[in-house]
Amino acid sequence: MTVAAARSVTRTQRLHSSESRAGWFLFLGLNAVLFLRPSEIVPQLEGLPIYNVLMIACVVAVFPKLLAHLRPEVLAGRPIDVCVIVLLLAVALSHLTHLNLYEARTTAVEFSKLLIYYFLLVSLVDSSARLKQFVLWLGACVVVLTAIAVADYYDVIHVPALSAYKERQDEVDDETGEPVVIARLRSTGIYNNPNDLSRILVVGIVVSLYAIGDRQWGAKRFLWLPPLFLFSLALRLTYSRGGLLTLLASILALFHTRYGLKRLIIVALIGVPLIELGFSGRQTDLSLAHGTGQQRIQIWSEGLRLFARAPLFGIGMNQYEEEVGYVAHNSFVQCFTELGFLGGATFVGAFYSAVVMLYRSPGAATPVDPETARLRPYMLALVVGAIAGMLSSTRSYALPTYTILGIAASCIALMPVAVRSATGRFDGRFVRHVAGAGVVVLACIYCYVRLVLRD
């Protein structure tokens, strides 16, 4: 290579590095806007397309990197990425097979926005340092949105968009004879629902535990103790049963991965009663014999009936509520019903791949980046928590779902090839695994509904 050519290559590398840094900071800003929704806190900003402008700017800044990431030879080694792309195909086919061209176009555009966000994430988070930065940045965003929500809840500040969600309960007050009403905490934007807020609070709890365990920070790591307390308080104020199940699943997965089965049993025996004590009342009432629990089982049963009507490609994205009157309150039932076996199995396959790859521990002889090794159990906890949360909520097309998948895919990509070899490629073997996982999940849902459904 000539001196001139070498200088040209160096200039190109610097340019790409500069573009990547610009795209990285734009992407962090994009997530801050997504979490905090400035227009809901500052009414004067209402109507400004801040999120869309940042999204376009970010895509422009890293466009060459995005194109490189989408090369077939790259995607072949990233099965979660391929699953997300196939989901877009499933969304379009779910309407095209019913000759509904308008819905096929609008839902494909809607899902494409998730796809762009996902590929921005996995393209930019390409090192353990960036993965750590992104996870901590998410934690910091959750701190801010939670602090604002809790301050409004206790009337320290007043934000019109954050007025607590009032929910009537089945029980009656003994003194007044009136139905009991509880005020459930909620936040801005996509977390304006108490159940949605509860799940991102669990993400905040896991991130706090990760930061507290980072000994490289010395005593500064304990600055994450107040956020951990804040997240726990806020989770209690959401009164979300799904949020509590998400927390339990995340903590159990984290301790099992880090400390093994024996210590997990000890922690479960001590920790579960403490959680029961701290989250008493509505959150620990998990009865399926009556109330909303039984209502959801009936909604799932309706979904399975609709799945039988269009088993391959589904009844169409966003059609569940049109047919039943409610969303499924189960992301997997929603996917199988609306997108058929193609979409449902692919959605299951993305999380199946994430769990299997994050659970596989590199052997002592396998070289692995220390930070990636330390991140792995926490990323697995986030994925397992997301799965648990989606069993009682409809988040099939929600952006936080693909944030978790993107974080998992980025962490897996940083692991040694020897660890990723089992399910680390999109090939015939992986397709068979995904199809098998889809059949198992569908069968489990069917059997569960048949067992607990009341006539």
C-alpha positions as CSV (number, residue, x, y, z in Angstrom):
1,M,0.0,0.0,0.0
2,T,1.4,3.4,-1.0
3,V,1.7,6.3,1.6
4,A,-1.1,8.2,-0.1
5,A,-3.4,5.2,0.0
6,A,-2.6,4.6,3.7
7,R,-3.4,8.2,4.5
8,S,-6.7,7.9,2.6
9,V,-7.6,4.8,4.6
10,T,-6.7,6.6,7.9
11,R,-8.8,9.6,6.9
12,T,-11.7,7.2,6.0
13,Q,-11.4,5.4,9.4
14,R,-11.4,8.7,11.2
15,L,-14.4,9.9,9.3
16,H,-16.3,6.7,10.1
17,S,-15.3,7.0,13.8
18,S,-16.5,10.6,13.9
19,E,-19.8,9.6,12.3
20,S,-20.2,6.7,14.8
21,R,-19.6,9.1,17.7
22,A,-22.1,11.6,16.4
23,G,-24.6,8.8,15.8
24,W,-23.9,7.4,19.3
25,F,-24.7,10.7,21.1
26,L,-27.8,11.3,18.9
27,F,-29.0,7.8,19.8
28,L,-28.5,8.5,23.5
29,G,-30.5,11.7,23.1
30,L,-33.1,9.8,21.2
31,N,-33.6,7.4,24.1
32,A,-33.7,10.3,26.6
33,V,-36.5,11.9,24.6
34,L,-38.3,8.5,24.3
35,F,-38.2,8.0,28.1
36,L,-38.9,11.5,29.3
37,R,-41.2,13.0,26.6
38,P,-40.2,16.6,27.2
39,S,-43.4,17.9,25.5
40,E,-45.5,16.3,28.3
41,I,-43.4,17.9,31.0
42,V,-43.0,21.3,29.3
43,P,-46.3,22.1,27.4
44,Q,-44.5,24.7,25.3
45,L,-42.7,21.9,23.5
46,E,-45.9,20.2,22.4
47,G,-46.1,19.6,18.7
48,L,-42.4,19.7,18.1
49,P,-41.3,16.4,16.4
50,I,-38.2,16.1,18.6
51,Y,-38.1,12.3,18.5
52,N,-38.6,12.0,14.7
53,V,-35.9,14.6,14.0
54,L,-33.4,12.8,16.3
55,M,-34.3,9.5,14.7
56,I,-33.7,10.8,11.1
57,A,-30.5,12.5,12.2
58,C,-29.2,9.3,13.8
59,V,-30.0,7.2,10.7
60,V,-28.2,9.7,8.5
61,A,-25.2,9.9,10.8
62,V,-24.7,6.1,10.9
63,F,-26.2,5.1,7.5
64,P,-23.0,3.3,6.2
65,K,-22.8,1.4,9.5
66,L,-26.4,0.4,9.2
67,L,-26.0,-0.9,5.7
68,A,-22.9,-2.8,6.7
69,H,-24.8,-4.4,9.5
70,L,-27.6,-5.5,7.2
71,R,-25.2,-7.5,4.9
72,P,-26.4,-11.1,4.6
73,E,-23.1,-12.6,5.8
74,V,-23.4,-10.4,9.0
75,L,-27.1,-11.2,9.6
76,A,-26.3,-15.0,9.2
77,G,-24.4,-14.8,12.5
78,R,-27.1,-12.7,14.3
79,P,-30.3,-14.8,14.4
80,I,-32.2,-12.4,16.7
81,D,-31.7,-9.7,14.1
82,V,-33.1,-12.0,11.4
83,C,-36.1,-12.8,13.6
84,V,-36.9,-9.1,14.0
85,I,-36.8,-8.8,10.2
86,V,-39.0,-11.8,9.7
87,L,-41.5,-10.3,12.1
88,L,-41.9,-7.4,9.6
89,L,-42.7,-9.9,6.9
90,A,-45.2,-11.6,9.2
91,V,-46.9,-8.3,9.9
92,A,-47.4,-7.6,6.2
93,L,-48.5,-11.1,5.4
94,S,-51.0,-11.1,8.3
95,H,-53.1,-8.6,6.3
96,L,-52.0,-9.4,2.7
97,T,-53.4,-12.9,3.1
98,H,-56.8,-11.3,3.8
99,L,-56.3,-8.9,0.8
100,N,-56.3,-6.0,3.2
101,L,-53.7,-3.8,1.4
102,Y,-54.3,-0.6,3.4
103,E,-53.8,-2.3,6.8
104,A,-50.8,-4.2,5.4
105,R,-49.1,-0.9,4.4
106,T,-50.0,1.0,7.6
107,T,-49.0,-1.8,10.0
108,A,-45.8,-2.5,8.0
109,V,-44.8,1.2,8.3
110,E,-45.7,1.2,12.0
111,F,-43.5,-1.9,12.7
112,S,-40.7,-0.5,10.5
113,K,-40.2,2.3,13.0
114,L,-39.4,-0.4,15.6
115,L,-37.1,-2.1,13.2
116,I,-35.1,1.1,12.5
117,Y,-34.7,1.7,16.3
118,Y,-33.6,-1.9,16.9
119,F,-31.0,-1.8,14.1
120,L,-29.7,1.6,15.3
121,L,-29.2,0.0,18.7
122,V,-27.4,-3.2,17.6
123,S,-25.3,-1.3,15.0
124,L,-24.1,1.3,17.5
125,V,-23.7,-0.9,20.6
126,D,-20.7,-2.7,19.2
127,S,-18.4,-2.9,22.3
128,S,-18.6,-3.8,25.9
129,A,-17.8,-0.2,26.8
130,R,-20.8,1.0,24.7
131,L,-23.1,-1.7,26.1
132,K,-22.2,-0.6,29.6
133,Q,-22.7,3.1,28.7
134,F,-26.1,2.4,27.2
135,V,-27.3,0.3,30.1
136,L,-26.3,2.9,32.6
137,W,-27.8,5.6,30.4
138,L,-31.1,3.7,30.4
139,G,-30.9,3.5,34.2
140,A,-30.3,7.2,34.5
141,C,-33.3,7.9,32.3
142,V,-35.4,5.7,34.4
143,V,-34.2,7.5,37.5
144,V,-35.4,10.9,36.1
145,L,-38.8,9.7,34.9
146,T,-39.4,7.9,38.2
147,A,-38.4,10.8,40.3
148,I,-40.8,13.1,38.3
149,A,-43.6,10.6,38.6
150,V,-43.2,10.0,42.4
151,A,-42.8,13.8,43.0
152,D,-46.1,14.4,41.2
153,Y,-47.8,11.4,43.0
154,Y,-47.0,13.0,46.4
155,D,-47.9,16.6,45.1
156,V,-44.4,17.9,45.3
157,I,-44.8,19.1,41.7
158,H,-47.7,19.1,39.3
159,V,-47.5,17.6,35.8
160,P,-51.0,17.3,34.2
161,A,-49.9,14.3,32.1
162,L,-48.9,12.4,35.3
163,S,-52.2,12.4,37.3
164,A,-52.4,9.0,39.1
165,Y,-54.5,6.3,37.5
166,K,-57.6,5.7,39.7
167,E,-58.8,2.1,39.7
168,R,-61.8,0.7,41.4
169,Q,-61.3,-2.6,43.2
170,D,-63.6,-5.5,43.8
171,E,-63.6,-5.1,47.6
172,V,-65.7,-2.6,49.5
173,D,-64.6,-0.2,52.3
174,D,-66.1,-1.5,55.6
175,E,-66.7,2.0,56.9
176,T,-68.1,3.8,53.9
177,G,-69.6,0.9,52.0
178,E,-68.1,2.3,48.8
179,P,-65.8,0.4,46.4
180,V,-62.1,0.7,47.2
181,V,-60.3,3.0,44.8
182,I,-56.5,3.0,44.6
183,A,-54.2,5.6,42.9
184,R,-51.7,3.8,40.7
185,L,-48.4,5.5,39.8
186,R,-47.7,6.2,36.1
187,S,-45.2,8.3,34.2
188,T,-44.9,10.0,30.8
189,G,-45.2,8.8,27.2
190,I,-45.0,5.1,26.7
191,Y,-44.9,4.6,30.5
192,N,-48.2,6.4,31.1
193,N,-49.8,3.1,32.1
194,P,-48.9,1.7,35.6
195,N,-48.2,-1.8,34.2
196,D,-45.8,-0.4,31.6
197,L,-44.1,1.8,34.2
198,S,-43.7,-1.2,36.5
199,R,-41.7,-3.1,33.9
200,I,-39.3,-0.4,33.2
201,L,-38.8,0.1,36.9
202,V,-37.6,-3.5,37.1
203,V,-35.1,-2.7,34.4
204,G,-34.0,0.2,36.6
205,I,-33.7,-2.2,39.6
206,V,-31.5,-4.6,37.6
207,V,-29.3,-1.8,36.3
208,S,-28.9,-0.5,39.8
209,L,-27.8,-3.9,41.1
210,Y,-25.3,-4.0,38.2
211,A,-23.9,-0.6,39.0
212,I,-23.7,-1.4,42.8
213,G,-21.7,-4.5,42.0
214,D,-19.2,-2.7,39.8
215,R,-16.1,-2.6,42.1
216,Q,-14.2,-0.5,39.6
217,W,-16.2,2.5,40.8
218,G,-15.1,2.0,44.4
219,A,-17.4,3.8,46.9
220,K,-19.1,5.7,44.1
221,R,-21.1,2.6,43.2
222,F,-23.2,3.0,46.3
223,L,-24.6,6.2,44.8
224,W,-27.0,3.8,43.0
225,L,-28.6,2.8,46.4
226,P,-31.0,5.7,46.5
227,P,-32.2,5.0,42.9
228,L,-32.7,1.3,43.9
229,F,-34.9,2.4,46.8
230,L,-36.8,4.9,44.6
231,F,-37.5,2.2,42.0
232,S,-38.7,-0.2,44.7
233,L,-41.0,2.4,46.1
234,A,-42.4,3.3,42.7
235,L,-43.0,-0.3,41.8
236,R,-45.0,-0.6,45.0
237,L,-47.1,2.4,44.0
238,T,-47.9,1.0,40.6
239,Y,-49.8,-1.9,42.3
240,S,-48.9,-4.0,39.2
241,R,-49.1,-7.7,39.6
242,G,-47.3,-8.2,36.3
243,G,-44.6,-5.8,37.5
244,L,-44.1,-7.9,40.6
245,L,-43.8,-11.1,38.6
246,T,-41.3,-9.4,36.3
247,L,-39.2,-8.5,39.3
248,L,-39.3,-12.0,40.7
249,A,-38.3,-13.5,37.4
250,S,-35.5,-11.1,36.9
251,I,-34.0,-11.5,40.4
252,L,-34.3,-15.3,40.3
253,A,-32.6,-15.4,36.8
254,L,-29.8,-13.1,38.0
255,F,-29.1,-15.0,41.2
256,H,-29.2,-18.4,39.4
257,T,-26.8,-17.2,36.7
258,R,-24.4,-15.6,39.2
259,Y,-24.5,-17.9,42.2
260,G,-25.9,-21.2,41.1
261,L,-29.0,-23.3,42.0
262,K,-28.2,-23.9,45.7
263,R,-27.7,-20.2,46.6
264,L,-30.8,-19.4,44.5
265,I,-32.9,-21.7,46.6
266,I,-31.7,-20.0,49.8
267,V,-32.3,-16.5,48.4
268,A,-35.8,-17.6,47.2
269,L,-36.7,-19.0,50.7
270,I,-35.7,-15.8,52.3
271,G,-36.5,-13.2,49.6
272,V,-40.0,-14.3,48.4
273,P,-41.6,-13.9,51.9
274,L,-40.0,-10.5,52.2
275,I,-41.3,-9.4,48.8
276,E,-44.7,-10.8,49.8
277,L,-44.6,-8.6,52.9
278,G,-43.4,-5.5,51.0
279,F,-45.8,-5.8,48.1
280,S,-49.0,-6.9,49.9
281,G,-52.6,-6.2,48.8
282,R,-53.5,-6.0,45.1
283,Q,-50.0,-6.9,43.8
284,T,-49.9,-10.3,45.5
285,D,-53.4,-11.3,44.7
286,L,-52.7,-13.6,41.8
287,S,-55.9,-15.6,41.9
288,L,-57.2,-16.8,38.5
289,A,-60.6,-18.0,39.8
290,H,-62.2,-14.6,39.6
291,G,-61.8,-10.9,38.7
292,T,-59.3,-9.7,36.1
293,G,-57.2,-12.9,36.4
294,Q,-60.1,-15.1,35.1
295,Q,-61.2,-12.4,32.6
296,R,-57.7,-12.6,31.0
297,I,-57.9,-16.4,30.7
298,Q,-61.2,-16.0,28.8
299,I,-59.6,-13.4,26.5
300,W,-56.7,-15.8,25.8
301,S,-59.3,-18.6,25.1
302,E,-60.9,-16.3,22.5
303,G,-57.5,-15.7,21.0
304,L,-56.8,-19.4,20.6
305,R,-60.2,-19.7,18.8
306,L,-59.2,-16.9,16.4
307,F,-55.8,-18.6,15.9
308,A,-57.5,-21.8,14.7
309,R,-59.3,-19.6,12.1
310,A,-56.0,-18.4,10.5
311,P,-53.2,-20.5,11.9
312,L,-50.5,-19.8,9.4
313,F,-50.5,-16.0,9.0
314,G,-53.0,-14.8,11.6
315,I,-56.0,-12.5,11.6
316,G,-53.9,-9.3,11.1
317,M,-51.8,-7.1,13.3
318,N,-53.9,-4.9,15.7
319,Q,-57.0,-7.0,14.9
320,Y,-57.3,-8.8,18.3
321,E,-59.0,-5.9,20.0
322,E,-61.3,-5.5,17.0
323,E,-62.4,-9.1,17.2
324,V,-62.5,-9.6,21.0
325,G,-63.0,-6.1,22.4
326,Y,-59.7,-6.3,24.4
327,V,-56.1,-6.8,23.7
328,A,-54.8,-10.2,24.6
329,H,-52.9,-9.2,27.8
330,N,-50.4,-11.8,26.8
331,S,-47.8,-10.9,24.1
332,F,-47.3,-14.4,22.9
333,V,-51.1,-15.1,22.5
334,Q,-51.3,-11.7,20.7
335,C,-48.5,-12.7,18.3
336,F,-49.8,-16.1,17.5
337,T,-53.3,-14.9,17.0
338,E,-52.5,-11.8,14.9
339,L,-49.4,-13.0,13.0
340,G,-50.1,-16.7,12.9
341,F,-47.6,-19.4,13.5
342,L,-45.0,-17.6,11.4
343,G,-45.1,-14.5,13.5
344,G,-45.7,-16.2,16.8
345,A,-42.9,-18.7,16.5
346,T,-40.5,-16.0,15.2
347,F,-41.3,-13.8,18.2
348,V,-40.8,-16.8,20.5
349,G,-37.6,-17.6,18.6
350,A,-36.1,-14.2,19.2
351,F,-36.4,-14.6,23.0
352,Y,-35.5,-18.3,22.9
353,S,-32.2,-17.4,21.2
354,A,-31.5,-14.6,23.6
355,V,-32.1,-16.8,26.7
356,V,-30.1,-19.8,25.4
357,M,-27.1,-17.7,24.3
358,L,-27.0,-15.6,27.5
359,Y,-27.4,-18.6,29.7
360,R,-24.5,-20.5,28.2
361,S,-21.5,-19.7,30.4
362,P,-18.1,-19.5,28.7
363,G,-15.7,-22.1,30.1
364,A,-12.6,-21.2,32.0
365,A,-10.5,-21.9,28.9
366,T,-12.5,-19.6,26.6
367,P,-11.2,-16.0,26.5
368,V,-14.0,-13.5,27.1
369,D,-13.9,-9.7,27.8
370,P,-14.3,-9.2,31.6
371,E,-16.9,-6.5,31.2
372,T,-19.0,-8.7,28.9
373,A,-18.8,-11.5,31.3
374,R,-20.0,-9.3,34.1
375,L,-22.8,-7.9,32.0
376,R,-24.1,-11.3,30.9
377,P,-26.1,-12.4,33.9
378,Y,-27.8,-8.9,34.2
379,M,-28.7,-9.0,30.5
380,L,-30.2,-12.4,31.0
381,A,-32.2,-11.1,34.0
382,L,-33.6,-8.3,31.8
383,V,-34.6,-10.8,29.1
384,V,-36.2,-13.3,31.5
385,G,-38.0,-10.4,33.2
386,A,-39.3,-9.2,29.9
387,I,-40.7,-12.6,29.1
388,A,-42.4,-12.9,32.5
389,G,-43.9,-9.4,32.0
390,M,-45.2,-10.2,28.5
391,L,-47.1,-13.2,29.9
392,S,-49.6,-10.7,31.4
393,S,-49.3,-7.8,29.0
394,T,-49.5,-7.0,25.3
395,R,-46.1,-5.7,24.4
396,S,-45.5,-7.5,21.1
397,Y,-45.1,-4.3,19.2
398,A,-43.9,-2.0,22.0
399,L,-40.5,-0.3,21.6
400,P,-39.2,-1.4,25.1
401,T,-39.5,-5.0,24.0
402,Y,-37.1,-4.5,21.2
403,T,-34.8,-2.4,23.4
404,I,-34.4,-5.5,25.6
405,L,-33.9,-7.7,22.5
406,G,-31.3,-5.3,21.1
407,I,-29.4,-5.2,24.4
408,A,-29.4,-9.0,24.5
409,A,-28.3,-9.3,20.8
410,S,-25.5,-6.8,21.4
411,C,-24.2,-8.7,24.4
412,I,-24.3,-12.0,22.6
413,A,-22.4,-10.6,19.7
414,L,-19.5,-9.7,22.1
415,M,-19.2,-13.3,23.4
416,P,-16.7,-15.7,21.9
417,V,-17.6,-17.6,18.7
418,A,-17.2,-20.9,20.6
419,V,-20.0,-19.9,23.0
420,R,-22.3,-18.7,20.2
421,S,-21.8,-21.8,17.9
422,A,-24.8,-23.7,19.2
423,T,-27.6,-21.3,18.2
424,G,-25.5,-18.4,17.0
425,R,-26.3,-18.7,13.3
426,F,-29.5,-18.4,11.3
427,D,-29.5,-21.7,9.5
428,G,-31.7,-24.8,9.1
429,R,-30.9,-26.0,12.6
430,F,-31.9,-22.6,14.1
431,V,-35.2,-22.6,12.1
432,R,-36.0,-26.1,13.4
433,H,-35.3,-24.9,17.0
434,V,-37.5,-21.9,16.5
435,A,-40.4,-23.9,15.1
436,G,-40.1,-26.4,18.0
437,A,-40.0,-23.7,20.5
438,G,-43.1,-22.1,18.9
439,V,-45.0,-25.5,19.1
440,V,-44.0,-26.0,22.7
441,V,-45.1,-22.5,23.8
442,L,-48.4,-22.7,21.9
443,A,-49.1,-26.1,23.4
444,C,-48.3,-24.8,26.9
445,I,-50.6,-21.8,26.5
446,Y,-53.4,-24.1,25.2
447,C,-53.1,-26.6,28.1
448,Y,-52.9,-23.8,30.7
449,V,-56.0,-22.1,29.4
450,R,-58.0,-25.3,29.3
451,L,-56.9,-26.1,32.9
452,V,-57.8,-22.8,34.5
453,L,-60.7,-21.6,32.3
454,R,-64.0,-21.3,34.2
455,D,-67.3,-21.7,32.2
